[in-house]
Amino acid sequence: MWFNITYNGSPNHYLHQDSEEGSFQSILLFLTPVWKTGWAGSFYVDGKEFKFKPGTAIIFDSKEFHTGEEPESETFNWLRLTANIILSNEK
């Protein structure tokens, strides 16, 4: 598990996988308590857009390519905070 803070101009927005193996699931939690749609900051999994909505989560295969969209500069000092948890679905 790790926490990630991104902001306008952050170098953390790049297309990647959390694992190359198919036995892991990623859970991404949107933690910033205030976020407006106009601030951008969406999350993309294999090209599908998920809007950043505080208090929600996305579960996806860790081998899927994903990236976060860079937030707009006018977020009034709110940073895009997420927690990423990777779970093994092996028994």
CORURQUI-V715042 format. One record per residue. N is the residue number from 0. RES is the residue in three letters. PHI is phi in whole degrees, -180 to 180 (* if undefined). PSI is psi as a letter, one per 40 degrees, with the letter a starting at -180 (NA if undefined). D_CENTER is the distance of its C-alpha to the mean C-alpha in Angstrom with 2 decimals. Layout:
N/RES/PHI/PSI/D_CENTER + N/RES/PHI/PSI/D_CENTER
This chain:
0/MET/*/i/12.64 + 1/TRP/-150/i/11.25 + 2/PHE/-104/i/9.91 + 3/ASN/-136/h/8.22 + 4/ILE/-112/h/9.67 + 5/THR/-126/i/9.50 + 6/TYR/-155/i/12.37 + 7/ASN/-60/h/14.66 + 8/GLY/90/e/16.02 + 9/SER/-69/h/13.49 + 10/PRO/-82/e/13.91 + 11/ASN/-85/e/10.42 + 12/HIS/-101/g/9.45 + 13/TYR/-146/i/11.00 + 14/LEU/-72/h/11.14 + 15/HIS/-156/i/11.26 + 16/GLN/-114/i/11.77 + 17/ASP/-84/d/11.32 + 18/SER/-157/i/14.94 + 19/GLU/-89/e/17.70 + 20/GLU/-87/i/19.40 + 21/GLY/-89/e/19.20 + 22/SER/-102/e/19.72 + 23/PHE/-128/i/16.24 + 24/GLN/-118/i/13.57 + 25/SER/-108/h/9.97 + 26/ILE/-118/h/8.93 + 27/LEU/-111/h/5.61 + 28/LEU/-102/h/7.33 + 29/PHE/-91/h/7.20 + 30/LEU/-102/d/10.11 + 31/THR/-59/h/11.56 + 32/PRO/-73/d/14.78 + 33/VAL/-129/h/15.63 + 34/TRP/-154/h/13.81 + 35/LYS/-107/i/15.78 + 36/THR/-55/d/15.02 + 37/GLY/-66/e/16.99 + 38/TRP/-84/e/14.68 + 39/ALA/63/a/12.31 + 40/GLY/82/e/8.65 + 41/SER/-64/i/7.67 + 42/PHE/-120/h/5.11 + 43/TYR/-121/h/7.69 + 44/VAL/-120/h/8.98 + 45/ASP/50/f/12.54 + 46/GLY/86/e/13.00 + 47/LYS/-87/h/12.27 + 48/GLU/-88/h/10.63 + 49/PHE/-124/h/8.87 + 50/LYS/-66/i/9.77 + 51/PHE/-72/h/8.16 + 52/LYS/-128/h/10.81 + 53/PRO/-51/h/11.67 + 54/GLY/83/e/12.52 + 55/THR/-105/i/10.88 + 56/ALA/-142/i/9.01 + 57/ILE/-127/h/8.26 + 58/ILE/-117/h/10.37 + 59/PHE/-152/i/10.90 + 60/ASP/-65/h/13.21 + 61/SER/-62/d/12.09 + 62/LYS/-81/e/14.36 + 63/GLU/-71/h/12.59 + 64/PHE/-73/h/11.52 + 65/HIS/-152/i/8.03 + 66/THR/-161/i/6.69 + 67/GLY/-103/i/5.29 + 68/GLU/-82/h/8.52 + 69/GLU/-65/h/10.69 + 70/PRO/-67/i/11.77 + 71/GLU/-67/i/15.51 + 72/SER/-74/d/17.89 + 73/GLU/-93/g/19.39 + 74/THR/-100/e/16.97 + 75/PHE/53/f/19.99 + 76/ASN/72/e/18.58 + 77/TRP/-81/h/15.52 + 78/LEU/-102/i/12.57 + 79/ARG/-82/h/8.87 + 80/LEU/-104/h/8.49 + 81/THR/-131/i/6.02 + 82/ALA/-120/h/7.77 + 83/ASN/-116/h/7.40 + 84/ILE/-114/h/10.73 + 85/ILE/-112/h/12.49 + 86/LEU/-117/i/15.65 + 87/SER/-89/h/18.68 + 88/ASN/-104/f/20.37 + 89/GLU/-78/i/23.61 + 90/LYS/-104/NA/26.62
